[in-house]
Amino acid sequence: MVDYHAANNQSSTGGDQIYMEQENDWDRDLLLDPAWEKQQRKTFTAWCNSHLRKSGTQIENIEEDFRDGLKLMLLLEVIAGERLPKPERGKMRVHKINNVNKALDFISRKGVKLVSIGAEEIVDGNAKMTLGMIWTIILRFAIQDISVEETSAKEGLLLWCQRKTAPYKNVNVQNFHISWKDGLAFNALIHRHRPDLIDYDSLRKDDPVTNLNNAFEVAEKHLDIPKMLDAEDIVNTARPDEKAIMTYVSSFYHAFSGAQKAETAANRICKVLAVNQENEQMMEDYEKLASDLLEWIRRTVPWLENRTQEKTVQDMQAKQEDFRDYRCVHKPPKVQEKCQLEISFNTLQTKLRLSNRPAFMPSEGRMVSDINGAWHTLEGAEKGYEEWILSEIRRLERLEHLAEKFHQKAAIHESWTDGKEAMLTQKDYETSTLSEVKALLRKHEAFESDLAAHQDRVEQIAAIAQELNELDYYDSAKVNARCQKICDQWDSLGTLTLNRKESLERTEKQLESIDELYLEYAKRAAPFNNWMEGAMEDLQDMFIVHNIEEIQGLITAHEQFKSTLSEANKEREAIQSIQAEVQKIAQSNGIKLSGANPYTTITPKSIDSKWEKAMAMVPLRDTALQGELNKQNSNDTLRAKFATQANIVGAYIQEKMEEIGRISIEMNGTLEDQLTHLRDYQKNIMSYMPEINKLEGSHQLIQEALIFDNQYTSYTMEHLRVGWEQLLTTIARTINEVENQILTRDAKGISQEQLFEYRASFNHFDKDHSGALKAEEFKACLISLGYDVENDKGDSEFARIMSIVDPNGSGAVTFQAFIDFMSTETTDTDTADQVIASFKILAADKTFITAEELRRELPPDQAEYCIARMAPYTGPDAAPGALDYMSFSTALYGESDL
């Protein structure tokens, strides 16, 4: 049943008194209408019994049962919740009049002016006066305190009915008589609050009796509202009694007003719980994403720090390809995850601030700063790994070139020394003639000249072996063994040469005849032969270059060499002419030659043979040099192509970085327009991605061509990648800032004009366009907005504000912190006290709540959410299953709200 006690303890207003006076001045003539009197009698009787039955009694005849004043006083005590003076129990007329007067005096003290109603008329059973008195009581205790939009009593009750029945067809409540005759208005009121009780669409306007009886029966059975009217009386009366209808309808108002309060309280709790659940999910998502990203970095850094050397260029190039795959395939998604992680963290903190929740503190090691530190370590390891790969490729390339050059020179030297030890140890001069000995001596001198000419080659072989050792060549042992063998053999040849020369010089004194022509031939043939061998070695020499200038230098040297071939050919012809002169003298003087030149083993045939070989090598050398020149020209084209693209991309990234900086400061229009503009701008930037991929392709071609420098541009692919990633991250952060402003505006109720004013003030004092205000700039901004922060008292206020907007003491205030502060200063939000008050309503004013009450008033998922987190209530008035909703509510907002 409806509890009127709380309302009845309030003082009535002047407007209510005027209304009561008007209503009390009721038309006596109307009561003479039998139909209206019958309706009032039935309705008022039912209304009185709905309260008297709380005290275990009731009335049958309204004008008879109130005559002694006893039940009248009992009725007033029940509906007012107050004790009246002790009634007189005598049965004389004076006792009855005194009791009724006590009741009427109590009504008067409640601010009700009784007109023409006296105790004697009630005691005499005057039906009109008795019904008038009961109507006055109903007005004061059931209708007077009804208020909707600052209206009261009858107008308030009528406005409430109109609003509740507005959506229903065939219902138009304009009064409290004929608007209710068809019964649809009663059914609409019930259906609006309890749609499960009535099938409204099945009701027919042309069947009012059925409609009325349906509403009366449902109200009595399910809403505990007694049946106060008869359907037939209402239908058969041209104008049903207004007071009877108002009395009955007021019962609906009081029955549903309590449910409305519970619904409002439940909605508030649902809203708070929904925010908390969403925040907890965002925290779990952040923790998982942060853990996954840190784990990926933890696995990747050791791989990037691995410096295990390979033996060949091909093995290192395979590592380079793995690194390129990491940069282009594996890392980009992680860059996006890192950016999304920062955005999620900022959004979560904004939501927590807007809902008065404590700031989110990730678990140890998963802060944004921790992730940034790990990312910085990753990029440092990445840069070092790439530099190491390139240096290793250069080193191995150099090693392979030196090793091949070493073995080539060693093979040539070993071929030359083959048989030399045997020649130097033979004793042929012991049985030779003087001329033969002289020839042997001259031959030995020629050999010494040849030996001296080979000294440079031996030194080159040793120098190459030394460099291979310094560069940590993997097969250094084999190289060292071969080099040592060559050096030992060279020392042996030097010793043997010296010994043979001493032997020949001792014999020379015994020899006189020397063939000058042979000697001249030998002296000229030996250096020429060495020159040819050196030329052939140079023509076969391996070369490695990295730019056009180096290959052009080799081509120039080769052209200079070719320019000397004419003089060399003349020398060859001159040497050959010496041998021809020997043959001529021998023929003319009848001298029989032994066949071989005693002073040298170099024959004209061997000279011609080597000359032909050397001449055949010249065009091959031309072809090789030209091919390398073509290769370097192609590499230069790749450099120029990459440089052209890199200069364009670099300028584009720089331009867009400056442009997004201006956009974030100069944006106008609504926040939604700004967000749409920024997202369109982001799409425009992302449309440039094919140019980045195109540049990556050009960079890959350069790396595959082993090009290590580029004089046409100052940009490197690493610089451009970092710039591109910074551009995308800056745009994403700017979008997130606007999204957070929208969240702030919607949650705090800040108008668009206020946001524009805050943005204009912030930008005006942000002189360096850094996106943050220094302390003095922020102070000037506050003064411009009307804050008093200049005097001594203002200094303490400014210090308080700075502790809010700059909790870390960085000395700078971001725009988001500025907006959060201003929104907190100008708007209101849910508090822990409001949530506690809402739970108290659901708990029927108890200091605890039960699981059954939570499941009845809240949606299932949120009811279970509360039950799982509420601690058992341990107060002195605790009941079985009691839960502590106060501690739960304060925990939602953190200890600071306590």
VOTI-152208 format. One record per residue (C-alpha): residue in one letter; x, y, z. Coordinates in steps of 0.001 Angstrom, whole numbers, plus 524288, in hexadecimal, padded with zeros to 5 digits. Layout:
N
AXYZ ...
This chain:
898
M800008000080000 V803F180E197FE21 D80B20814A380988 Y806C2822CA80B4A H80E2A82554817E5 A819FE82C188121A A811BD8353B809D0 N8083A8385D814C0 N8130283D1D81DC0 Q816428485E8146B S81009855B98158C S806748595880B0A T8090C8654780269 G80068871268004A G7FC8286C5F7F2C5 D7F82B85F617F85C Q7EFD1866328028A I7E90086E4B7F828 Y7E639862037F060 M7E11085B1C7FC51 E7D816866937FF31 Q7D2CA866337F178 E7D0B08578D7F20B N7CA3E8585A7FF4B D7C09D862337FA11 W7BA32857167F2BB D7ACF6857967EC94 R7A326851AC7F5FD D799458507D7EB18 L7A1E4847227E3B5 L7A1A283DC57EEFC L7930083CD67ED3B D79579835AC7E073 P7930D8278E7E477 A79CAF821E87DAA1 W7A7DF82AA67DF5F E7A497828477ED96 K7A4A5819AB7EB5B Q7B1FA81A457E494 Q7B7BD822C57EF68 R7B23281A297FA0C K7B82D80DCE7F411 T7C533814217F09F F7C71E81B257FDA1 T7C34080EFC80525 A7CD2F806A27FDB0 W7D79E811137FF91 C7D545811B680E3A N7D563802E080F6C S7E25C8020F80807 H7E85580951813AC L7DFFC8045081EE2 R7E30A7F64781BC6 K7F1177F92381FF4 S7EB7A7FA2A82DAF G7E3027EE1782C07 T7D5C47F4BD82A08 Q7CD147FA9481F76 I7C03E801C881D31 E7B3C57FD39816A2 N7AB8F8099881676 I7B3638161081534 E7A9AE81F3D81BBA E7A651815BF826D6 D7B3B68101082A48 F7BA2781D7482C58 R7AF60822EA83533 D7B60481F9084216 G7C3018255D83D30 L7CAF7819648414D K7CDB5813DC833CD L7CF3D821A082E79 M7DA448243883828 L7E034816E683531 L7DFE9819FE8268F L7E719826EC828AD E7F15F8204983132 V7F3EC8160C82693 I7F52A81F5F81B09 A7FC6782A2B822A0 G805378213A82A7A E802B982939836C6 R7FBC3826CF8439A L7EF4682E7C8462E P7EA20831C6853E6 K7E4488265885B16 P7D62982455856C4 E7CAB1824148601B R7C471816AF8614A G7B6F881AD9865D5 K7AB11818D385D5C M7A440825758601A R7A2AD82FB78557A V7AC1B838E985C39 H7B6C982E8285C17 K7B4EC82C5884D9D I7B50A83B0084ABE N7C1B183C9485286 N7C83A8317D84AFA V7C41F8371A83DC9 N7C8D3844A3841F9 K7D60E83ED284575 A7D6CE8394C837B1 L7D26C8463483181 D7DC2E84DEC839D0 F7E720844EE8351A I7E2F984743826F7 S7E2FB855FA82947 R7F0AA8556682F19 K7F53384F2182264 G7F1C785BA181B49 V7E4588579381669 K7D947861928175E L7CC7B85AA7819E8 V7C0B4861CD8143B S7B2FD85F198199B I7B7188520F81F7E G7B42A8507482DEF A7B54D845338377D E7A6A6844F3839F9 E7A3A58424482B91 I7AD42836E682B71 V7A7AB8315783806 D799EC832B883259 G79E3882A7982672 N79CCB8355A81C52 A7A12C82E6680FF6 K7A4A183ADC8088A M7ACEC8404E813A3 T7B377833328161A L7B7168318F807A4 G7BBF183FA680763 M7C49183D368133E I7CA47830C680D69 W7CD08837EB80095 T7D4258427680846 I7DC7E837EC80ED0 I7DF5A83198801A3 L7E36383EAD7FBDB R7EC82841AB80737 F7F30083488808D6 A7F25482E0D7FB5D I7F1F6838C17F112 Q7F769845827F685 D805E7841807F5E1 I8056B83CDB7E7D1 S80E2E846127DFDD V81265845307D18E E81A40850727CBAE E8170A859CC7D6BC T8085D857277D5CE S80142851727E155 A7F572849A27E595 K7EB37847F87DAF0 E7F33384E377CFEF G7FF32846487D392 L7F7A0839827D3ED L7F12883CBE7C6D2 L7FE588401B7C090 W8042D833637C5A9 C7F8D582B9F7BFA4 Q7FA2A832CA7B2A4 R808A182FF87B18E K80791821BB7B538 T7FC5A81F117ABA3 A80117827D07A06C P806C081CA37980B Y7FA398149779849 K7F011814DE78D99 N7E1D3818A7790DA V7E63E81ECE79DC3 N7E50682D9679FCC V7E49A8314C7AE2A Q7DF5683F2D7AF96 N7D7DF83E097BC84 F7D402834C17C761 H7C68E830E47C294 I7C30882DA97B469 S7D15382B507B041 W7D0F181ECA7B861 K7C3B38193C7B475 D7C8A280F857AA26 G7D28C809A87B3B5 L7DE2280AE27AA33 A7E4D2815787B242 F7E52080C897BE4E N7EAC08014B7B637 A7F4BD80A6A7AFE7 L7F9B080ED67BD45 I7FBAE800B87C18B H801C77FC907B4A2 R80B2E8082A7B4B4 H81109803A47C18D R80E587F4F07C11B P80CEA7F0B57B2D3 D80D7E7E28C7B74B L800207E3B27BDD9 I7F7C77E8AC7B280 D7F6A87E5A67A3F8 Y7F2F07F37F7A027 D7F1B47F0BD79182 S7E6BC7E6F77944C L7DDF07F15979AA5 R7D2A77F78279305 K7CDAE80549794DA D7BFA9800E07927B D7BFFA7F78679E2F P7C1E6800BD7A9DB V7BC617F7867B449 T7C6387ECE07B0DB N7D1247F6D57B06F L7CDA77FC997BDB0 N7CBE17EF837C46C N7D8E07EAC57BEBE A7E0157F6997C440 F7D9487F5C07D194 E7DC007E7317D302 V7EA507E82F7CEE6 A7EC8C7F3CA7D810 E7E66F7ECA67E38F K7ED557DFBD7E0EF H7FB0D7E42C7DD1F L7FC757F2427E1D6 D7F5567F1577EEFE I7EC097FC517EAFF P7DE2D7F9227EFF4 K7D2B17F9DA7E6C2 M7CC9B807157E986 L7C39A8088D7DD9F D7B93D800AD7D690 A7BABC7FF7D7C7E8 E7ABFB800027C5A9 D7AA7B80C5F7CDE9 I7B4EB8136F7C611 V7AFD280F107B8DC N7A1B5812047BC1D T7A49981F927C186 A7A52E82AAA7B7A3 R7AFE48314A7BF6A P7B6A3828957C984 D7B9A882E8F7D69C E7C68F835FC7D5D5 K7CA19834187E419 A7C82E8255C7E35E I7D0C3824897D733 M7DB5782D3A7DD3F T7DB7C8252C7E99F Y7DD348187C7E224 V7E75A81E107D897 S7EF51823B97E3F5 S7F0E7815B57E8C8 F7F7648125E7DBC0 Y8006781E2B7DCE9 H8052281A237EA80 A8065B80BD67E698 F80F1180EE87DAF8 S816F781A317E0A5 G81EA1810BD7E960 A8219C808027DDBD Q82669813FD7D639 K82FFB817367E126 A835058093F7E137 E83662809887D274 T83E0B8164C7D319 A846DC810BE7DDA7 A848F18043C7D5E7 N84C2080C0A7C9A0 R85641814067D0EC I85CB9807BD7D631 C85C5A801497C8B8 K862D780D327C2CC V86DB180D3A7CCF7 L86FE07FE8E7CBD0 A8700B7FF1A7BCF0 V87AB28097D7BD66 N882838015A7C720 Q8812C7F4E17BEFD E885607FBC97B292 N8912A801C37B982 E895267F4807BF0C Q8946A7EE787B175 M89CDC7F9627ABF2 M8A6BC7F7277B6EA E8A73D7E8887B3E0 D8A8DE7EB507A54C Y8B3F17F4FA7A828 E8BB007EB517B105 K8BA1B7E06B7A6D9 L8BE6F7E8F979B86 A8C9AA7EE997A398 S8CE077E0FA7A7DD D8CDA27DBBD799EE L8D5417E7607949E L8DF9D7E6BB79F52 E8E0F17D80479D54 W8E3037DA2478EAF I8ED667E47079187 R8F3C87DB5479B80 R8F4C77D07E79154 T8F92C7D9907865A V904127E15378D12 P90D1B7D56F78F61 W90BAC7D1F7780F3 L90F917DFD977D19 E91B057DFA6786A5 N9206A7D2CC78165 R92D937D56077ADE T931227C79C77686 Q939EF7C93A76AAA E937EF7C1AC75DFC K942667BC8E754E1 T93CF07C133747D6 V9363C7CD0C741F6 Q92AAC7C48073E08 D9285E7C06D74C24 M928867CE97750A6 Q91F747D29674593 A915F57C83674A60 K916487CED2757AA Q914147DBD5750F7 E9081C7D63A74A14 D902D87D14075730 F904D87DEE275CD4 R8FDD77E52375142 D8F2737DBBE7535C Y8F2167DFB1761B5 R8F1BB7EE3575E4A C8E7507ED2B753B7 V8DEAC7E21A758D3 H8E0357DFCA76763 K8E2DD7ED5276CEA P8D8147F5CB76680 P8CCDE7EEC876D93 K8D42A7F0B377A61 V8D5747FF447777B Q8C69F7FFBA77602 E8C4E07F802782B6 K8CDC38018B78A08 C8C61D80D33784B6 Q8B90F806B07882F L8BE43803AF795CD E8C13F812167985B I8B3F081626792F9 S8ACC680C0179B69 F8B4508105D7A785 N8B10E81EC67A53E T8A2AE81BB97A26A L8A19A813567AEB1 Q8A7A581DE67B747 T89E56827EF7B17E K8927E81F467B444 L8972981CD57C224 R898CB82B667C498 L88B6882E607BED0 S884EA8243F7C797 N88C4D828647D3F1 R893B881B697D45F P8A1E281A257D8C0 A8ABF381AC77CDDF F8AFAA80DA77C7F5 M8BCFD808D77CC63 P8C1B97FD6A7C3E2 S8C8C47F2447CA70 E8D7517F3AA7CCC7 G8DF3D7F4117C052 R8D38B7F6CA7B777 M8D2DC8059E7B845 V8D2F880D477AB84 S8E06A812477AF73 D8E515804207B12F I8E02C800B37A3A1 N8E69380CD479DD1 G8F352809307A48D A8F2B57FB4C79F5A W8EF5780097791C8 H8FB19809D07926E T903CC7FE38795E6 L8FE017F6AA78A67 E900AE8019D780C1 G90E8B8033C785FD A9111A7F4B77843A E90ABD7F55F776C8 K913888007377242 G91FBB7F9B27777B Y91BEF7ECD7770F8 E91A037F31C763A9 E927027FA4676490 W92DBC7EDAA768AE I928037E61875D2C L92CBA7F04A7536F S93A547F0CF75981 E93B0A7E1E77599A I9373F7E14974B37 R941EB7EB1C747F8 R94BBC7E38E7503C L948617D65374A36 E9484F7DC0A73C92 R955C17E1CA73F27 L95A5F7D4CA744E3 E955BC7CCD27392D H95C397D65172FDE L9690E7D6137377F A968E97C739738C3 E966F27C56472A22 K9718D7CF5F7274C F97ACE7C89E730D2 H9790D7BB3872ABD Q97A7E7C0C371D00 K987577C7B172019 A98C247BBFC727DE A989507B2FA71C64 I990A97BBFE712FE H99C2D7BCD871C63 E99C867AE2271EC3 S99C127ABE87103B W9A7C47B4FC70E84 T9AFDD7AECF71985 D9AD477A111714A5 G9BAA179B2571159 K9C27E7A6E5715AF E9C8B179FF07213B A9CD44794D071879 M9D2F979E8670ECD L9DA497A5E07197C T9DFFB7997271F6E Q9E54979331712D3 K9F43E792A8710AB D9F455794AA701DA Y9FF1E79EEA70294 EA08F9794F77072F TA09CB78E776F9A6 SA06DD79A956F163 TA0FE37A2926E93D LA13767B07D6EC95 SA095B7B5C66E355 E9FF5A7ACA06E902 VA02C47B0F56F6B5 KA01CD7BF206F2D5 A9F4E77BBD06ECAD L9F0C87B52D6F921 L9F4CD7C12A700E2 R9ED637CA456F801 K9E1FB7C1216F881 H9E2D17C17A70739 E9E31A7D05270711 A9D6E27D02F6FEC6 F9D0C77C6D47088C E9D4537D009713A3 S9CDB87DAFD70C3A D9C1E37D25570A9B L9C2707CE95718E9 A9C2CF7DCCD71D1D A9B7307DF9071445 H9AF7D7D50271B7F Q9B2907DAC9728DC D9A6C67E3EE727E0 R99DD47D88A7251D V9A2737D13373127 E9A0867DD677397B Q992DE7DF03733BF I98F967D0E37371A A9943C7D2C774521 A98CDF7DFAB74658 I980397D97674176 A981F17CE1F74AF5 Q9840B7D7CA75611 E977927DF5375273 L96FC97D2A8751E5 N9745D7CFA575FAD E970C97DD4476476 L9631B7DC0E75E78 D961257CED176520 Y9600A7C6A5758B0 Y95A017B98F75C0D D964677B1C675435 S9700C7B98075947 A977827AD0775D44 K9781E7A82F74F3F V97C2D7B59774A56 N986BE7B6C6754BC A98C427A9637519C R98D467AC6B74327 C993097B9DD745C2 Q99D1D7B42A74F15 K9A0FC7A9FF744FE I9A2D37B4A473AA5 C9AAF17BD04743FE D9B37A7B18A7482B Q9B5987ADD1739F3 W9B8C57BBF8736AE D9C31C7BC767415E S9C8AD7AFBE73C53 L9C92B7B51D72E64 G9D05D7C1277335F T9DA877B8E473A32 L9DC347AFB872E82 T9DD4A7BB3C72531 L9E8067C15272D61 N9EF717B47B72E3B R9EEC17B20771F7B K9F2F57BFE471C82 E9FF087BE2B72505 SA02257B17271E13 LA00AE7B76E71091 EA08DF7C35171422 RA13D87BA877189C TA12F97B3B070B78 EA11707C04D703A1 KA1FB37C3BC70519 QA22907B7916FD3F LA19077BB206F278 EA1AD67C5E86E84B SA121D7C47D6DCCC IA04CA7CA8C6DE93 D9FAEF7CBA96D3E9 E9F68D7D9D46D52F L9EABD7D7A46CCD5 Y9E5DF7CC9D6D55F L9E89F7D4D06E134 E9E1907E0A96DBC0 Y9D63A7D81A6D799 A9D5637D2396E4FA K9D5FB7DF5E6EBDB R9CB867E5636E365 A9C30C7D93C6E262 A9C26E7D7136F0FA P9BC6D7E4306F4CA F9B3C77E3EA6E8D1 N9AF577D6596EC84 N9ACD07DAFE6FA75 W9A5607E6A06F517 M99CF57DD7D6ECF1 E99A8E7D4A06F887 G9972D7E058700D4 A98E417E5866F625 M987997D8536F4C9 E985F97D7B470381 D980197E56C7039A L977217E2066F83F Q972247D6496FFEC D971D27DD7E70CF2 M964C47DD2D713FC F95E8B7EA327174E I953607EF1471FC6 V94DB37FCD071F1B H94231803E272563 N9402D80FB471CB6 I942428152570F12 E94E6181CD57131A E9559F810807173B I9528A8090670ABC Q955D8814D070279 G962F88155170988 L9658B8071A705B0 I9615C809CE6F7AF T96A858159A6F718 A975D880D6A6FC37 H972A9802E16F230 E9726B80CDC6E736 Q97FA4811DB6EBBA F9849F803E36EB73 K97F9B8020D6DD87 S9867980E976D96E T9938D8083F6DD3A L991657FC236D4C6 S997328029C6C8BE E9A42F8053D6CF96 A9A3CE7F7BB6D5B1 N9A2057F1A86C855 K9ADD47F9296C39B E9B59D7F3C76CF0F R9B0D27E60C6CBD3 E9B51B7E7CB6BDBA A9C2367ED1E6C253 I9C4537E13A6CB10 Q9C07E7D8216C02B S9C9F57DF626B71F I9D5417DC236C08D Q9D25B7CDB36BF17 A9D18B7CF9D6B06E E9DEC77D6546B091 V9E4947CAA76B7C3 Q9DFA27C19F6AD46 K9E4F07CA846A2B5 I9F2A37CB516A8C4 A9F2EE7BCBB6AB26 Q9EF437B9E869D14 S9F8C67C3C369797 NA03FE7BECD6A00E GA00897B07669F5C I9FE4F7AF9A6ADE2 K9F6987A3D56B298 L9EDA07A7F56BD58 S9E9C179EC66C80E G9DBE07A35B6C610 A9D8857A9AC6D316 N9DC797B6F56D823 P9E6037B4136E2FE Y9E1ED7C02D6EA83 T9D3527BE9A6EB1D T9C8707B4DC6E9C9 I9BFC57BEE16E385 T9BE567BB5C6D560 P9B9067C3D06CA8C K9AE277BA276C91D S9AA467BBB16D750 I9AAB07CA5F6D5F9 D9A1E77C9F06CA0D S998E47C0476D0B0 K9977D7C8CB6DCC9 W995C07D4C66D44D E98A977CE416CCE6 K984557CA1E6D9A9 A985A67D7CA6DF2A M97FC37DDBC6D2E1 A9746E7D4186D3BF M972007D8206E1E7 V970D07E6946DE81 P9633B7E5D46D81A L95EB27DCA36E2FF R963027E6D16ECC8 D95BEC7F12A6E4CE T94F797E9296E54C A950947E6AC6F3ED L952EC7F50E6F6ED Q947DE7F9526EE0C G93EBA7EF8B6F46B E942497F4D2701C5 L9405A802B66FCB7 N932C17FEE26F7F6 K92FFE7F8D670539 Q934528053070C55 N92C3480D8870306 S9208E804EC70643 N9237C80652714CD D92468814EE71315 T9171F814C070C72 L911BC80D427183A R917CC8177A72140 A911AF8229C71993 K9047181BC9718FD F9046B8192F7279A A909278270A72A75 T8FE6182D0D72216 Q8F3F38251472912 A8FA1F827187367B N8FB01835DE734CB I8ECA183662730F4 V8E84A82D6B73C1B G8F0DE83477745F5 A8EB6F841BA74205 Y8DD9783C227426D I8DF6E836B575039 Q8E55C84397754E0 E8DA4D84B5574E9D K8CFCE842A5754B7 M8D6488430376212 E8D5E9851F3761B0 E8C820851AA75C2C I8C2A4848C8766D9 G8C904851C0770CB R8C1AA85D4F76B16 I8B4F4855AC769DC S8B522851B17783B I8B6218602C77BD2 E8AD88866947718A M8A22885CBF770FD N89482862B07716B G8868985DB477013 T88030853C477912 L88858848FF77F35 E8814D83F2877687 D884F78475D76A9F Q892EB8482076F65 L8932383964771A6 T88D8C836E576416 H8977D8404C75E3C L8A2C0839AD7656B R89E5582C1376151 D89D168309175330 Y8AA9D83689754A0 Q8AF868297E75A18 K8A9A78223174E77 N8B04A82BFC74562 I8BD568296F74C19 M8BB6181A9E74B6A S8B8C881BE873CC8 Y8C72381FD573BC6 M8CB3181240740B8 P8CD7180CF8732BE E8D82D8174073139 I8DEAC8123F73DA5 N8DDBD8043C738AA K8E337808B072B92 L8EEA180EFF732A2 E8F0B18026173A6C G8F1947FB2C72D77 S8FBFD8049672871 H903668032E73541 Q903007F4607340D L908EB7F54172657 I913DB7FDDC72BC0 Q916D67F440736A3 E916A87E8B972D3C A920567F020724A0 L9292E7F1DC7309E I9288A800C272FAA F92CFF8069A73C7F D92D0C8154A739EC N924E281F3973282 Q929E182CCD72F90 Y91CE183138729BE T9151D831EF7365A S916ED833F8744DD Y90B6C82B0A74805 T90D0D81CE374BF6 M9023C812D374BFF E90346811EE75AC7 H901108209E75C55 L8F5348202B7535F R8EF6D8144A75A43 V8F09A81B0976781 G8EAD08279B761D2 W8DF558204F75BCA E8DC8C8190676871 Q8DD2E825DE77011 L8D3A982C3D76666 L8C9BA82128767C4 T8CB36821307769B T8C9768300E7775C I8BCE282F7476F5D A8B7A382441777B0 R8BAC382BC078435 T8B41B8381D77EFB I8A7DC8302E77B8F N8A82682A097890F E8A9108378278F51 V89CAC83BFD78824 E895C582F2B78BAF N8993A83169799F4 Q8940383F5D798DA I8872E839CF793AC L886DD8302679EFA T8896483B557A866 R87F0A843E77A235 D874A1839387A204 A87796834197AF99 K878B98417D7B5E0 G86E248487C7AE17 I8777D852D77A8EE S871FF85AA479D83 Q878EF85C1779080 E87A6B86AAC79318 Q88142867E57A004 L88ACE85EAD79959 F88DA08690578EF8 E88FC18731A7999E Y89909869F77A0F0 R8A064866AE79459 A8A1698752379084 S8A674878D479E10 F8B02A86D8479E29 N8B55F870A679072 H8B64987F3579390 F8BF9E87CE079EE2 D8C6FB8719E79838 K8D0AE87B267922D D8DA778710778D60 H8CFAF86812787F1 S8D56185CBB78FB5 G8C7E6857657935F A8CA74859DE7A1EE L8CA18865E77AAC8 K8D537869597B3E8 A8D15F86CE27C1D7 E8D14987B9D7BF6C E8C9C7879F47B299 F8BFB5871687B97A K8BE6187B667C45C A8BBC9886447BA6B C8B1B487D757B3CD L8AA9787B3C7C0C9 I8AA62889E37C373 S8A46488C1C7B5F6 L899A2882657B9A4 G89672889B57C63A Y89E67882137D056 D8A46688A1B7DB71 V8B247884967DC3D E8BA7C891107DDA0 N8BB138949B7EC2A D8C04588C617F787 K8B382884EE7F895 G8B39D883517E9C9 D8C14887D547EA71 S8BC808724F7F312 E8B0AE8705D7EA38 F8B989870037DE51 A8C246865FB7E516 R8B62585DA77E7AF I8B1E485E7B7D972 M8BFA685B237D4AF S8BFBD84EF17DD54 I8B37484AA47D607 V8B76984DA67C800 D8C5F084A4C7C9BC P8C6AA83F7B7D412 N8D45C83B637CFAE G8D9E3849317D153 S8DEE984A167C34E G8DC1A858B17C2D1 A8D378857897B6C8 V8C49B856207B51C T8BF3884E9A7A96E F8B26E852567A2DC Q8AC02845977A76F A8AFAD848837B5A2 F8AA818566E7B3C2 I89D75851487AE54 D89C438473A7B95A F89E48851ED7C370 M8949485B627BD3F S88A4F850AB7BB87 T88BFB84C987C9BE E88A4F85AC67CDF3 T87DE185CF77C5F7 T8768384FD27C65B D871E9845AE7CFE0 T87357836E47CF9E D86EB882B2A7D705 T874BF829B97E472 A8764281EBC7EE12 D86BEA825007F6E5 Q8620C825067EBBA V864938169E7E8F8 I8632E8135A7F777 A8563281AB77F7B9 S85194812F57EBD8 F85504805FE7F250 K84E0980A827FEB1 I8417580C8E7F6D6 L842827FEC77F130 A845177F9787FEDE A838AF8000F80488 D840E28091C80D3F K848AF7FDD58133C T8575F7FF4C81571 F859837F2BC80DC4 I853B67EC28801CA T8511C7DDF87FE3D A854477D6507F1FB E845B47D43C7EFC3 E843417E2EF7EFAD L84E777E52C7E61C R8497B7DAC77DCC9 R83BC17E0677DD89 E83F957EE947DADD L84B777ED8E7D1C3 P84DF77E6C27C4A9 P8536B7D8FC7C691 D8617D7DB927C263 Q863037E7C37CAB1 A85C117E1AE7D649 E865D77D6537D607 Y870EA7E01F7D452 C86CEB7E6C27E120 I86AB47D9FD7E876 A878327D4EE7E4B3 R87EF77E1677E981 M877167E58A7F585 A87CB67E152802A9 P873AC7DB5280CED Y86D487E571815BA T871BA7E3F8823FD G869F67EEC882ACE P861DA7EC6083720 D855647EBEF82EF6 A85ACA7E21B82532 A851A57D7D481FB6 P855127CAE48191D G85AD77CD7480BA7 A85C717DC2680E42 L866017E3318053A D86D7D7EFE6807EB Y869A67F9567FCE9 M870268053080352 S87E267FFE080295 F87B7F7FB1A7F4CE S876BE808AE7F072 T8826080FFE7F62A A88BD1806117F031 L88657809427E2AA Y88B85817257E41C G8980E814587EB8B E89BDE818017F959 S89CC68268C7F5E0 D88DE5827D47F512 L88C898236E80319 
